[in-house]
Amino acid sequence: MTAIPARLNLPARRRRHARLIAALTTTVGACASAAQALYQPVADAPPGQEAVVVDPLPVVYLSHTAAPLLEAARAEDEGRWPAAVAWEREQARRTGAARVALARAQEIVEEPGAPGPVPLPTAEQSAAIDLAGAGDEVAELWRGDPAQAVARVRELAACGEFTAAEVLDSAVDAAVGAGLLALVDAGAASDPSLMAEQCLEAVPHLVLAVVLASADLD
């Protein structure tokens, strides 16, 4: 992994992503509240009552507002730590260039096949895909075995094509994306019970994003 200059005092990831972490925890609480708005009226209804009026609007509202809330929190974090952001972007340029160079080398080595209906990704697109894939892999590993996930992050960072921070950040993106997809599905569900269940399904993904955004490997 690349050494950090002594003059640059980078914040711990928990501080660097504090606004995002706070917004994620707010969203987790909103998931519980929105689901409760669907479950509680049923729990309060007399045993013999068949039709129960529930309120789906909190789930629908959350499905539309969660993504902007998290994006705004990311922007606030960047504004709070400009030196850290500049360092991250410089490292991303370096590792991105290394991935592009590797993709171009693979293009030269591999024999071109017959053109298909979908054009092959460019070297730059392949570099972005590789980072996203690394994040997906680490997020999935972390769900089952955090120690194995940490080992994989260190292995990826050692090759010079990724930094540990950008792999972890990509894993955060993967977890957040899964949570937001669950909320979108919840907001579009027609059955109130399914709506509540899918809203709660977002919670483990959002909690994982908090863990990944807080994780420091040093």
Backbone as CSV, one residue per row, in Angstrom:
resi,resn,N_x,N_y,N_z,CA_x,CA_y,CA_z,C_x,C_y,C_z
1,MET,0.833,-1.196,0.000,0.000,0.000,0.000,0.872,1.253,0.000
2,THR,0.375,2.306,-0.614,1.142,3.536,-0.729,1.281,4.225,0.617
3,ALA,2.503,4.668,0.934,2.736,5.381,2.192,2.068,6.745,2.151
4,ILE,1.606,7.208,3.296,0.958,8.509,3.405,1.974,9.514,3.919
5,PRO,2.135,10.658,3.235,3.089,11.660,3.704,2.784,12.089,5.141
6,ALA,3.839,12.310,5.903,3.669,12.675,7.315,2.901,13.984,7.470
7,ARG,3.043,14.885,6.506,2.386,16.191,6.631,0.874,16.100,6.409
8,LEU,0.410,14.981,5.847,-1.013,14.822,5.582,-1.620,13.931,6.657
9,ASN,-2.379,14.541,7.534,-2.985,13.806,8.639,-4.380,13.367,8.215
10,LEU,-4.466,12.186,7.604,-5.749,11.715,7.112,-6.645,11.299,8.273
11,PRO,-7.932,11.596,8.187,-8.849,11.205,9.265,-9.121,9.707,9.231
12,ALA,-9.505,9.167,10.363,-9.999,7.795,10.380,-11.245,7.721,9.516
13,ARG,-11.495,6.544,8.962,-12.630,6.415,8.051,-13.951,6.772,8.741
14,ARG,-14.061,6.483,10.023,-15.288,6.818,10.748,-15.525,8.325,10.770
15,ARG,-14.434,9.097,10.836,-14.553,10.560,10.770,-14.732,11.033,9.337
16,ARG,-13.971,10.423,8.434,-14.024,10.825,7.022,-15.438,10.652,6.455
17,HIS,-16.139,9.615,6.898,-17.482,9.333,6.370,-18.566,9.557,7.423
18,ALA,-18.329,10.473,8.349,-19.244,10.638,9.482,-20.654,11.032,9.057
19,ARG,-20.775,11.950,8.098,-22.107,12.376,7.676,-22.836,11.243,6.949
20,LEU,-22.116,10.495,6.136,-22.733,9.356,5.462,-23.187,8.312,6.477
21,ILE,-22.338,8.019,7.457,-22.698,7.037,8.481,-23.945,7.506,9.242
22,ALA,-23.993,8.783,9.580,-25.160,9.317,10.282,-26.411,9.203,9.419
23,ALA,-26.272,9.497,8.130,-27.429,9.403,7.231,-27.879,7.957,7.055
24,LEU,-26.927,7.038,7.028,-27.280,5.619,6.938,-28.050,5.167,8.172
25,THR,-27.587,5.585,9.352,-28.296,5.193,10.575,-29.678,5.843,10.638
26,THR,-29.799,7.058,10.142,-31.110,7.697,10.056,-32.035,6.897,9.151
27,THR,-31.500,6.417,8.041,-32.302,5.636,7.097,-32.716,4.299,7.700
28,VAL,-31.808,3.681,8.463,-32.162,2.433,9.143,-33.346,2.676,10.085
29,GLY,-33.285,3.755,10.860,-34.396,4.081,11.754,-35.677,4.362,10.985
30,ALA,-35.548,5.036,9.834,-36.729,5.337,9.020,-37.348,4.061,8.459
31,CYS,-36.506,3.079,8.142,-37.026,1.791,7.664,-37.898,1.146,8.741
32,ALA,-37.410,1.153,9.970,-38.172,0.559,11.064,-39.482,1.314,11.295
33,SER,-39.436,2.631,11.272,-40.638,3.436,11.502,-41.666,3.236,10.387
34,ALA,-41.159,3.182,9.134,-42.072,3.005,8.006,-42.735,1.638,8.049
35,ALA,-41.963,0.614,8.399,-42.546,-0.721,8.509,-43.551,-0.783,9.664
36,GLN,-43.235,-0.101,10.745,-44.151,-0.098,11.892,-45.489,0.540,11.532
37,ALA,-45.458,1.547,10.646,-46.705,2.183,10.228,-47.620,1.198,9.507
38,LEU,-47.038,0.133,8.990,-47.834,-0.904,8.333,-48.205,-2.032,9.299
39,TYR,-47.301,-2.361,10.201,-47.543,-3.478,11.121,-48.383,-3.100,12.345
40,GLN,-48.157,-1.910,12.897,-48.789,-1.575,14.177,-50.312,-1.520,14.108
41,PRO,-50.912,-0.937,13.060,-52.381,-0.945,13.016,-52.970,-2.352,13.030
42,VAL,-52.291,-3.301,12.392,-52.759,-4.686,12.411,-52.647,-5.252,13.825
43,ALA,-51.542,-4.932,14.500,-51.346,-5.419,15.869,-52.368,-4.816,16.832
44,ASP,-52.792,-3.572,16.573,-53.731,-2.892,17.468,-55.184,-3.254,17.187
45,ALA,-55.461,-3.808,16.015,-56.845,-4.104,15.642,-57.406,-5.255,16.479
46,PRO,-58.708,-5.228,16.767,-59.337,-6.349,17.485,-59.165,-7.651,16.703
47,PRO,-59.097,-8.767,17.392,-58.881,-10.048,16.716,-59.898,-10.356,15.624
48,GLY,-61.118,-9.934,15.781,-62.151,-10.259,14.805,-62.227,-9.319,13.623
49,GLN,-61.461,-8.234,13.639,-61.527,-7.250,12.553,-60.724,-7.748,11.360
50,GLU,-61.373,-7.812,10.191,-60.701,-8.320,9.002,-59.968,-7.212,8.240
51,ALA,-60.662,-6.133,7.957,-60.054,-5.032,7.195,-59.390,-4.049,8.154
52,VAL,-58.108,-3.793,7.921,-57.352,-2.853,8.758,-56.726,-1.814,7.847
53,VAL,-56.927,-0.556,8.190,-56.351,0.539,7.406,-54.912,0.765,7.853
54,VAL,-53.989,0.737,6.898,-52.571,0.984,7.182,-52.095,2.144,6.321
55,ASP,-50.932,2.670,6.655,-50.403,3.840,5.952,-49.123,3.470,5.188
56,PRO,-49.196,3.327,3.859,-48.005,2.988,3.090,-47.127,4.184,2.751
57,LEU,-47.601,5.391,3.023,-46.877,6.578,2.570,-45.460,6.689,3.136
58,PRO,-45.213,6.331,4.409,-43.824,6.417,4.884,-42.856,5.560,4.085
59,VAL,-43.286,4.364,3.664,-42.413,3.526,2.858,-42.198,4.150,1.484
60,VAL,-43.252,4.612,0.869,-43.140,5.237,-0.449,-42.239,6.471,-0.378
61,TYR,-42.451,7.277,0.654,-41.626,8.479,0.828,-40.156,8.114,0.991
62,LEU,-39.891,7.104,1.814,-38.512,6.689,2.053,-37.862,6.165,0.785
63,SER,-38.631,5.449,-0.020,-38.069,4.897,-1.258,-37.629,5.990,-2.224
64,HIS,-38.215,7.181,-2.100,-37.858,8.295,-2.986,-36.804,9.228,-2.398
65,THR,-36.678,9.242,-1.080,-35.807,10.237,-0.449,-34.493,9.671,0.074
66,ALA,-34.384,8.355,0.208,-33.171,7.787,0.800,-31.937,8.082,-0.039
67,ALA,-32.027,7.872,-1.338,-30.852,8.092,-2.200,-30.371,9.536,-2.170
68,PRO,-31.246,10.536,-2.344,-30.768,11.926,-2.237,-30.176,12.262,-0.879
69,LEU,-30.753,11.698,0.194,-30.217,11.944,1.540,-28.780,11.442,1.647
70,LEU,-28.518,10.236,1.155,-27.182,9.660,1.259,-26.197,10.394,0.351
71,GLU,-26.640,10.798,-0.829,-25.752,11.544,-1.728,-25.384,12.898,-1.130
72,ALA,-26.354,13.549,-0.512,-26.070,14.834,0.138,-25.071,14.646,1.278
73,ALA,-25.202,13.555,2.028,-24.273,13.285,3.127,-22.861,13.050,2.599
74,ARG,-22.738,12.335,1.489,-21.421,12.125,0.875,-20.781,13.464,0.502
75,ALA,-21.584,14.334,-0.094,-21.064,15.641,-0.504,-20.630,16.458,0.712
76,GLU,-21.378,16.368,1.795,-21.004,17.087,3.015,-19.685,16.567,3.574
77,ASP,-19.496,15.258,3.546,-18.234,14.679,4.016,-17.061,15.174,3.178
78,GLU,-17.250,15.239,1.871,-16.165,15.724,1.011,-15.829,17.175,1.322
79,GLY,-16.861,17.967,1.598,-16.622,19.360,1.927,-15.900,19.550,3.252
80,ARG,-16.078,18.606,4.163,-15.440,18.714,5.479,-13.968,18.305,5.447
81,TRP,-13.572,17.461,4.491,-12.215,16.915,4.464,-11.572,17.118,3.088
82,PRO,-11.368,18.369,2.667,-10.844,18.601,1.310,-9.461,18.016,1.074
83,ALA,-8.573,18.049,2.080,-7.229,17.497,1.900,-7.291,15.983,1.708
84,ALA,-8.127,15.320,2.493,-8.279,13.870,2.353,-8.872,13.517,0.998
85,VAL,-9.832,14.298,0.549,-10.448,14.047,-0.760,-9.426,14.224,-1.874
86,ALA,-8.605,15.259,-1.773,-7.568,15.476,-2.794,-6.594,14.301,-2.824
87,TRP,-6.218,13.805,-1.651,-5.326,12.642,-1.575,-5.978,11.411,-2.203
88,GLU,-7.245,11.186,-1.882,-7.966,10.039,-2.435,-8.038,10.117,-3.955
89,ARG,-8.301,11.294,-4.472,-8.415,11.433,-5.929,-7.076,11.233,-6.624
90,GLU,-6.008,11.680,-5.988,-4.675,11.462,-6.559,-4.350,9.968,-6.571
91,GLN,-4.657,9.284,-5.483,-4.423,7.842,-5.446,-5.311,7.110,-6.442
92,ALA,-6.548,7.577,-6.608,-7.459,6.955,-7.567,-6.950,7.123,-9.001
93,ARG,-6.330,8.274,-9.288,-5.752,8.466,-10.625,-4.617,7.476,-10.860
94,ARG,-3.821,7.250,-9.833,-2.693,6.329,-9.975,-3.165,4.894,-10.150
95,THR,-4.048,4.461,-9.276,-4.506,3.077,-9.371,-5.377,2.871,-10.606
96,GLY,-6.157,3.895,-10.951,-6.968,3.786,-12.158,-6.099,3.636,-13.393
97,ALA,-5.007,4.391,-13.450,-4.079,4.280,-14.583,-3.466,2.890,-14.638
98,ALA,-3.171,2.310,-13.470,-2.609,0.955,-13.445,-3.618,-0.062,-13.970
99,ARG,-4.885,0.094,-13.619,-5.903,-0.836,-14.109,-6.139,-0.669,-15.599
100,VAL,-6.092,0.569,-16.071,-6.247,0.813,-17.508,-5.099,0.172,-18.281
101,ALA,-3.880,0.345,-17.764,-2.719,-0.248,-18.438,-2.847,-1.765,-18.496
102,LEU,-3.328,-2.371,-17.405,-3.509,-3.818,-17.396,-4.575,-4.238,-18.399
103,ALA,-5.664,-3.478,-18.471,-6.728,-3.807,-19.418,-6.236,-3.706,-20.853
104,ARG,-5.417,-2.701,-21.132,-4.888,-2.554,-22.488,-3.920,-3.678,-22.827
105,ALA,-3.145,-4.099,-21.847,-2.239,-5.225,-22.072,-3.024,-6.496,-22.361
106,GLN,-4.133,-6.678,-21.658,-4.955,-7.859,-21.899,-5.595,-7.812,-23.282
107,GLU,-5.952,-6.604,-23.746,-6.516,-6.467,-25.086,-5.515,-6.908,-26.152
108,ILE,-4.244,-6.594,-25.904,-3.211,-6.952,-26.871,-2.991,-8.461,-26.892
109,VAL,-3.007,-9.065,-25.710,-2.728,-10.506,-25.602,-3.891,-11.345,-26.120
110,GLU,-5.102,-10.954,-25.794,-6.261,-11.751,-26.166,-6.544,-11.633,-27.650
111,GLU,-6.937,-12.752,-28.244,-7.283,-12.755,-29.656,-8.671,-12.155,-29.832
112,PRO,-8.818,-11.215,-30.754,-10.148,-10.629,-30.953,-11.107,-11.639,-31.558
113,GLY,-12.306,-11.717,-31.013,-13.311,-12.617,-31.549,-14.219,-11.892,-32.519
114,ALA,-15.225,-12.608,-32.982,-16.190,-11.999,-33.897,-16.959,-10.907,-33.169
115,PRO,-17.200,-9.774,-33.836,-17.929,-8.684,-33.176,-19.331,-9.132,-32.759
116,GLY,-19.706,-8.798,-31.557,-21.014,-9.179,-31.044,-21.970,-8.003,-31.069
117,PRO,-23.215,-8.234,-30.626,-24.211,-7.152,-30.629,-23.904,-6.055,-29.621
118,VAL,-23.132,-6.408,-28.566,-22.776,-5.418,-27.541,-21.277,-5.138,-27.634
119,PRO,-20.877,-3.888,-27.833,-19.441,-3.590,-27.935,-18.713,-3.907,-26.644
120,LEU,-17.470,-4.346,-26.782,-16.656,-4.641,-25.611,-16.329,-3.353,-24.869
121,PRO,-16.160,-3.424,-23.549,-15.824,-2.207,-22.787,-14.443,-1.692,-23.166
122,THR,-14.289,-0.387,-23.086,-12.976,0.208,-23.294,-12.090,-0.113,-22.101
123,ALA,-10.804,0.194,-22.231,-9.884,-0.043,-21.120,-10.305,0.763,-19.898
124,GLU,-10.748,1.997,-20.116,-11.189,2.833,-18.995,-12.433,2.250,-18.335
125,GLN,-13.354,1.747,-19.154,-14.555,1.132,-18.595,-14.210,-0.152,-17.842
126,SER,-13.264,-0.919,-18.390,-12.835,-2.145,-17.710,-12.222,-1.830,-16.352
127,ALA,-11.463,-0.727,-16.276,-10.848,-0.329,-15.007,-11.923,-0.012,-13.977
128,ALA,-12.968,0.700,-14.402,-14.061,1.023,-13.480,-14.823,-0.233,-13.073
129,ILE,-15.014,-1.136,-14.020,-15.714,-2.391,-13.731,-14.919,-3.225,-12.731
130,ASP,-13.599,-3.236,-12.889,-12.753,-4.001,-11.966,-12.879,-3.481,-10.540
131,LEU,-12.915,-2.158,-10.378,-13.052,-1.588,-9.039,-14.421,-1.928,-8.446
132,ALA,-15.463,-1.803,-9.269,-16.800,-2.143,-8.789,-16.878,-3.619,-8.407
133,GLY,-16.228,-4.464,-9.216,-16.223,-5.889,-8.907,-15.495,-6.199,-7.616
134,ALA,-14.395,-5.494,-7.381,-13.671,-5.682,-6.129,-14.530,-5.276,-4.943
135,GLY,-15.261,-4.180,-5.085,-16.152,-3.747,-4.010,-17.260,-4.742,-3.754
136,ASP,-17.854,-5.266,-4.830,-18.904,-6.277,-4.675,-18.367,-7.509,-3.939
137,GLU,-17.151,-7.935,-4.335,-16.561,-9.121,-3.728,-16.312,-8.922,-2.236
138,VAL,-15.754,-7.778,-1.885,-15.440,-7.514,-0.481,-16.715,-7.376,0.345
139,ALA,-17.723,-6.711,-0.199,-18.985,-6.581,0.535,-19.599,-7.946,0.798
140,GLU,-19.569,-8.824,-0.196,-20.130,-10.161,-0.026,-19.322,-10.967,0.982
141,LEU,-17.993,-10.876,0.906,-17.155,-11.582,1.868,-17.407,-11.084,3.284
142,TRP,-17.574,-9.773,3.441,-17.737,-9.185,4.777,-19.000,-9.694,5.448
143,ARG,-20.022,-9.989,4.657,-21.267,-10.506,5.233,-21.036,-11.832,5.949
144,GLY,-20.137,-12.646,5.404,-19.920,-13.960,5.977,-18.712,-14.070,6.874
145,ASP,-17.626,-13.358,6.529,-16.366,-13.492,7.275,-15.557,-12.204,7.133
146,PRO,-15.716,-11.265,8.069,-14.984,-9.994,7.968,-13.474,-10.171,7.876
147,ALA,-12.923,-11.147,8.594,-11.475,-11.351,8.548,-11.021,-11.739,7.147
148,GLN,-11.801,-12.582,6.486,-11.471,-12.965,5.120,-11.588,-11.759,4.185
149,ALA,-12.582,-10.934,4.430,-12.755,-9.740,3.610,-11.573,-8.787,3.777
150,VAL,-11.108,-8.604,5.011,-9.952,-7.746,5.265,-8.723,-8.288,4.544
151,ALA,-8.542,-9.596,4.615,-7.403,-10.206,3.926,-7.486,-9.966,2.432
152,ARG,-8.689,-10.025,1.887,-8.859,-9.796,0.446,-8.573,-8.345,0.088
153,VAL,-8.991,-7.415,0.927,-8.686,-5.994,0.680,-7.177,-5.776,0.661
154,ARG,-6.478,-6.357,1.618,-5.018,-6.206,1.671,-4.371,-6.827,0.426
155,GLU,-4.899,-7.939,-0.009,-4.358,-8.600,-1.197,-4.553,-7.734,-2.433
156,LEU,-5.714,-7.150,-2.571,-5.990,-6.277,-3.715,-5.114,-5.032,-3.677
157,ALA,-4.941,-4.456,-2.484,-4.131,-3.248,-2.362,-2.664,-3.518,-2.649
158,ALA,-2.206,-4.731,-2.356,-0.791,-5.058,-2.546,-0.391,-5.108,-4.020
159,CYS,-1.362,-5.304,-4.908,-1.032,-5.438,-6.333,-0.766,-4.095,-6.995
160,GLY,-1.111,-2.984,-6.338,-0.854,-1.657,-6.890,-1.951,-1.122,-7.785
161,GLU,-2.997,-1.913,-8.018,-4.088,-1.473,-8.884,-5.275,-0.942,-8.087
162,PHE,-5.215,-1.050,-6.794,-6.257,-0.553,-5.898,-5.598,-0.029,-4.629
163,THR,-6.264,0.899,-3.951,-5.904,1.202,-2.573,-6.943,0.549,-1.675
164,ALA,-6.558,0.300,-0.431,-7.506,-0.305,0.499,-8.734,0.583,0.667
165,ALA,-8.518,1.892,0.725,-9.642,2.809,0.952,-10.627,2.775,-0.205
166,GLU,-10.119,2.748,-1.448,-11.061,2.779,-2.559,-11.799,1.446,-2.714
167,VAL,-11.165,0.341,-2.333,-11.884,-0.938,-2.350,-12.987,-0.921,-1.292
168,LEU,-12.664,-0.436,-0.101,-13.681,-0.342,0.950,-14.804,0.614,0.550
169,ASP,-14.434,1.735,-0.069,-15.458,2.680,-0.514,-16.349,2.056,-1.587
170,SER,-15.748,1.265,-2.479,-16.536,0.577,-3.486,-17.457,-0.452,-2.849
171,ALA,-16.982,-1.107,-1.783,-17.826,-2.047,-1.051,-18.989,-1.316,-0.376
172,VAL,-18.722,-0.120,0.147,-19.804,0.705,0.709,-20.850,0.979,-0.363
173,ASP,-20.383,1.357,-1.557,-21.311,1.636,-2.649,-22.173,0.420,-2.973
174,ALA,-21.545,-0.768,-2.963,-22.288,-1.991,-3.264,-23.370,-2.240,-2.214
175,ALA,-23.016,-2.056,-0.948,-23.986,-2.282,0.126,-25.109,-1.245,0.085
176,VAL,-24.741,0.008,-0.129,-25.755,1.060,-0.223,-26.680,0.799,-1.403
177,GLY,-26.100,0.421,-2.537,-26.914,0.148,-3.721,-27.924,-0.960,-3.483
178,ALA,-27.495,-2.021,-2.803,-28.417,-3.116,-2.502,-29.536,-2.647,-1.578
179,GLY,-29.186,-1.821,-0.604,-30.210,-1.300,0.293,-31.212,-0.406,-0.421
180,LEU,-30.719,0.448,-1.304,-31.610,1.348,-2.029,-32.521,0.585,-2.983
181,LEU,-31.990,-0.465,-3.602,-32.831,-1.289,-4.479,-33.965,-1.939,-3.690
182,ALA,-33.658,-2.408,-2.485,-34.695,-2.993,-1.642,-35.769,-1.962,-1.303
183,LEU,-35.356,-0.718,-1.069,-36.329,0.333,-0.760,-37.175,0.685,-1.978
184,VAL,-36.559,0.694,-3.153,-37.327,0.951,-4.376,-38.378,-0.138,-4.572
185,ASP,-37.982,-1.392,-4.369,-38.934,-2.502,-4.481,-40.054,-2.361,-3.448
186,ALA,-39.682,-1.933,-2.247,-40.688,-1.756,-1.203,-41.694,-0.684,-1.587
187,GLY,-41.208,0.430,-2.118,-42.102,1.512,-2.484,-43.039,1.166,-3.619
188,ALA,-42.648,0.196,-4.451,-43.462,-0.189,-5.602,-44.374,-1.376,-5.307
189,ALA,-44.221,-2.011,-4.133,-45.026,-3.189,-3.803,-46.482,-2.794,-3.596
190,SER,-47.383,-3.659,-4.043,-48.810,-3.375,-3.916,-49.413,-3.931,-2.632
191,ASP,-48.791,-4.962,-2.070,-49.275,-5.583,-0.844,-48.586,-4.951,0.364
192,PRO,-49.331,-4.460,1.346,-48.710,-3.790,2.496,-47.726,-4.672,3.257
193,SER,-48.042,-5.948,3.421,-47.123,-6.829,4.150,-45.804,-6.976,3.404
194,LEU,-45.888,-7.162,2.084,-44.677,-7.272,1.279,-43.906,-5.961,1.307
195,MET,-44.614,-4.854,1.297,-43.978,-3.543,1.358,-43.158,-3.405,2.638
196,ALA,-43.732,-3.806,3.759,-43.027,-3.716,5.036,-41.830,-4.650,5.069
197,GLU,-42.012,-5.864,4.577,-40.916,-6.844,4.587,-39.747,-6.361,3.740
198,GLN,-40.043,-5.850,2.540,-38.965,-5.389,1.664,-38.290,-4.143,2.217
199,CYS,-39.053,-3.315,2.914,-38.454,-2.148,3.552,-37.440,-2.592,4.603
200,LEU,-37.794,-3.600,5.381,-36.878,-4.107,6.407,-35.704,-4.868,5.790
201,GLU,-35.890,-5.426,4.599,-34.792,-6.120,3.930,-33.645,-5.172,3.592
202,ALA,-33.928,-3.884,3.501,-32.873,-2.911,3.215,-31.936,-2.733,4.400
203,VAL,-32.421,-3.011,5.608,-31.653,-2.707,6.816,-30.308,-3.411,6.881
204,PRO,-30.210,-4.742,6.654,-28.890,-5.382,6.746,-27.870,-4.793,5.769
205,HIS,-28.328,-4.394,4.592,-27.410,-3.792,3.615,-26.909,-2.429,4.113
206,LEU,-27.806,-1.650,4.678,-27.424,-0.326,5.172,-26.513,-0.435,6.386
207,VAL,-26.768,-1.407,7.249,-25.894,-1.627,8.404,-24.510,-2.061,7.934
208,LEU,-24.454,-2.920,6.919,-23.160,-3.330,6.368,-22.420,-2.121,5.810
209,ALA,-23.130,-1.215,5.158,-22.494,-0.012,4.639,-21.881,0.816,5.765
210,VAL,-22.563,0.888,6.907,-22.017,1.597,8.069,-20.721,0.940,8.530
211,VAL,-20.733,-0.382,8.612,-19.546,-1.106,9.057,-18.379,-0.869,8.103
212,LEU,-18.635,-0.949,6.817,-17.579,-0.768,5.821,-17.063,0.668,5.800
213,ALA,-17.954,1.630,5.967,-17.534,3.026,5.979,-16.737,3.361,7.216
214,SER,-16.903,2.559,8.280,-16.169,2.783,9.526,-14.871,2.012,9.612
215,ALA,-14.680,1.050,8.716,-13.569,0.101,8.836,-12.237,0.750,8.490
216,ASP,-11.302,0.690,9.417,-9.907,1.091,9.199,-9.048,-0.152,9.304
217,LEU,-8.209,-0.393,8.313,-7.373,-1.587,8.321,-6.024,-1.381,8.963
218,ASP,-5.626,-0.125,9.174,-4.314,0.148,9.766,-4.369,0.108,11.289
